Amino acid sequence: MTATATQNKLKPLADRVVLEVIDDQEQTTGGIFIPDTAREKPQQGRVVAVGPGKRLENGQLEPMNVSEGQVVLFQKYAGTDIKFGDTEFKILAERDILGVIEG
């Protein structure tokens, strides 16, 4: 299932974001691949869906600071991991996003 297909089926609520986890294979300089159990969790993801935003006390909706298609850095243990097909996704609150990677 592609990110676009998932985006149409999974709509985050409030100030939550769905990320497609970008998982770079780690390899040592000698060419040995590091197994998943020994690697640190990936901390980059591509935004595939965003919620409408956070509802403020005065009833207004605070808009999201990220949009679909952006690549972001997120906190190491943030959010909830889910899997659709062979693709890993993460649902997390916008406050757990540390920054946007531009370029």
C-alpha positions as YAML, in Angstrom:
chain: A
units: angstrom
residues:
- id: 1
  name: MET
  ca: [0.00, 0.00, 0.00]
- id: 2
  name: THR
  ca: [1.49, 3.35, -0.97]
- id: 3
  name: ALA
  ca: [1.66, 6.45, 1.19]
- id: 4
  name: THR
  ca: [-1.04, 8.07, -0.94]
- id: 5
  name: ALA
  ca: [-3.40, 5.12, -0.46]
- id: 6
  name: THR
  ca: [-2.73, 5.17, 3.27]
- id: 7
  name: GLN
  ca: [-3.30, 8.90, 3.42]
- id: 8
  name: ASN
  ca: [-6.80, 8.42, 1.98]
- id: 9
  name: LYS
  ca: [-7.61, 5.77, 4.60]
- id: 10
  name: LEU
  ca: [-5.91, 7.19, 7.68]
- id: 11
  name: LYS
  ca: [-6.86, 10.69, 8.78]
- id: 12
  name: PRO
  ca: [-5.20, 11.94, 11.98]
- id: 13
  name: LEU
  ca: [-7.23, 13.90, 14.50]
- id: 14
  name: ALA
  ca: [-6.43, 17.24, 16.16]
- id: 15
  name: ASP
  ca: [-2.73, 18.15, 16.04]
- id: 16
  name: ARG
  ca: [-1.49, 14.71, 15.02]
- id: 17
  name: VAL
  ca: [0.65, 13.83, 12.01]
- id: 18
  name: VAL
  ca: [1.12, 10.58, 10.08]
- id: 19
  name: LEU
  ca: [4.70, 10.02, 8.91]
- id: 20
  name: GLU
  ca: [6.12, 7.44, 6.54]
- id: 21
  name: VAL
  ca: [9.29, 6.44, 8.35]
- id: 22
  name: ILE
  ca: [12.46, 6.94, 6.30]
- id: 23
  name: ASP
  ca: [14.63, 3.97, 7.20]
- id: 24
  name: ASP
  ca: [18.19, 4.22, 5.87]
- id: 25
  name: GLN
  ca: [20.02, 0.92, 5.99]
- id: 26
  name: GLU
  ca: [23.05, 1.27, 8.18]
- id: 27
  name: GLN
  ca: [26.26, -0.24, 6.93]
- id: 28
  name: THR
  ca: [29.72, -0.16, 8.47]
- id: 29
  name: THR
  ca: [32.73, 1.07, 6.50]
- id: 30
  name: GLY
  ca: [33.70, -2.59, 6.06]
- id: 31
  name: GLY
  ca: [30.40, -3.32, 4.30]
- id: 32
  name: ILE
  ca: [28.63, -5.13, 7.14]
- id: 33
  name: PHE
  ca: [24.92, -4.31, 7.49]
- id: 34
  name: ILE
  ca: [23.82, -3.57, 11.04]
- id: 35
  name: PRO
  ca: [20.72, -5.61, 12.03]
- id: 36
  name: ASP
  ca: [17.52, -3.84, 13.07]
- id: 37
  name: THR
  ca: [17.92, -4.97, 16.67]
- id: 38
  name: ALA
  ca: [21.29, -3.19, 16.99]
- id: 39
  name: ARG
  ca: [20.36, 0.04, 15.19]
- id: 40
  name: GLU
  ca: [18.95, 3.19, 16.64]
- id: 41
  name: LYS
  ca: [15.40, 4.00, 15.63]
- id: 42
  name: PRO
  ca: [15.09, 6.21, 12.55]
- id: 43
  name: GLN
  ca: [14.20, 9.78, 13.33]
- id: 44
  name: GLN
  ca: [13.19, 11.04, 9.91]
- id: 45
  name: GLY
  ca: [9.88, 10.73, 8.17]
- id: 46
  name: ARG
  ca: [7.86, 12.08, 5.27]
- id: 47
  name: VAL
  ca: [4.55, 13.66, 6.23]
- id: 48
  name: VAL
  ca: [1.70, 11.78, 4.52]
- id: 49
  name: ALA
  ca: [-1.27, 13.24, 6.42]
- id: 50
  name: VAL
  ca: [-1.93, 16.00, 8.94]
- id: 51
  name: GLY
  ca: [-4.83, 16.63, 11.26]
- id: 52
  name: PRO
  ca: [-6.86, 19.84, 11.16]
- id: 53
  name: GLY
  ca: [-4.92, 21.41, 14.07]
- id: 54
  name: LYS
  ca: [-5.19, 21.97, 17.78]
- id: 55
  name: ARG
  ca: [-8.42, 23.42, 19.20]
- id: 56
  name: LEU
  ca: [-7.59, 26.40, 21.45]
- id: 57
  name: GLU
  ca: [-9.49, 27.35, 24.61]
- id: 58
  name: ASN
  ca: [-11.28, 30.17, 22.74]
- id: 59
  name: GLY
  ca: [-12.59, 27.62, 20.23]
- id: 60
  name: GLN
  ca: [-10.38, 28.65, 17.33]
- id: 61
  name: LEU
  ca: [-8.30, 26.13, 15.43]
- id: 62
  name: GLU
  ca: [-4.53, 26.61, 15.54]
- id: 63
  name: PRO
  ca: [-3.21, 25.66, 12.07]
- id: 64
  name: MET
  ca: [-0.54, 22.99, 11.62]
- id: 65
  name: ASN
  ca: [3.08, 24.03, 10.98]
- id: 66
  name: VAL
  ca: [3.85, 21.04, 8.75]
- id: 67
  name: SER
  ca: [2.25, 19.93, 5.51]
- id: 68
  name: GLU
  ca: [2.06, 16.78, 3.43]
- id: 69
  name: GLY
  ca: [5.23, 15.91, 1.55]
- id: 70
  name: GLN
  ca: [7.68, 17.56, 3.96]
- id: 71
  name: VAL
  ca: [10.53, 15.55, 5.48]
- id: 72
  name: VAL
  ca: [10.81, 16.09, 9.23]
- id: 73
  name: LEU
  ca: [12.93, 15.09, 12.20]
- id: 74
  name: PHE
  ca: [11.10, 13.75, 15.23]
- id: 75
  name: GLN
  ca: [11.93, 12.75, 18.78]
- id: 76
  name: LYS
  ca: [13.42, 9.28, 19.12]
- id: 77
  name: TYR
  ca: [10.63, 7.57, 21.08]
- id: 78
  name: ALA
  ca: [7.73, 9.77, 20.02]
- id: 79
  name: GLY
  ca: [4.43, 8.56, 18.68]
- id: 80
  name: THR
  ca: [2.92, 5.21, 17.88]
- id: 81
  name: ASP
  ca: [4.33, 2.85, 15.25]
- id: 82
  name: ILE
  ca: [1.91, 1.25, 12.81]
- id: 83
  name: LYS
  ca: [2.42, -0.84, 9.68]
- id: 84
  name: PHE
  ca: [0.36, -1.00, 6.48]
- id: 85
  name: GLY
  ca: [1.63, -3.59, 4.04]
- id: 86
  name: ASP
  ca: [5.42, -3.31, 3.97]
- id: 87
  name: THR
  ca: [5.50, 0.36, 4.94]
- id: 88
  name: GLU
  ca: [6.09, 1.62, 8.47]
- id: 89
  name: PHE
  ca: [4.22, 4.69, 9.64]
- id: 90
  name: LYS
  ca: [4.26, 6.69, 12.81]
- id: 91
  name: ILE
  ca: [1.44, 8.76, 14.28]
- id: 92
  name: LEU
  ca: [2.63, 11.53, 16.56]
- id: 93
  name: ALA
  ca: [1.65, 14.90, 17.91]
- id: 94
  name: GLU
  ca: [3.00, 17.94, 16.08]
- id: 95
  name: ARG
  ca: [4.89, 19.00, 19.23]
- id: 96
  name: ASP
  ca: [7.08, 15.87, 18.85]
- id: 97
  name: ILE
  ca: [8.41, 17.13, 15.50]
- id: 98
  name: LEU
  ca: [11.75, 18.82, 16.00]
- id: 99
  name: GLY
  ca: [12.20, 20.42, 12.59]
- id: 100
  name: VAL
  ca: [11.68, 20.31, 8.84]
- id: 101
  name: ILE
  ca: [14.46, 19.22, 6.46]
- id: 102
  name: GLU
  ca: [14.46, 21.53, 3.46]
- id: 103
  name: GLY
  ca: [16.10, 20.93, 0.12]
...
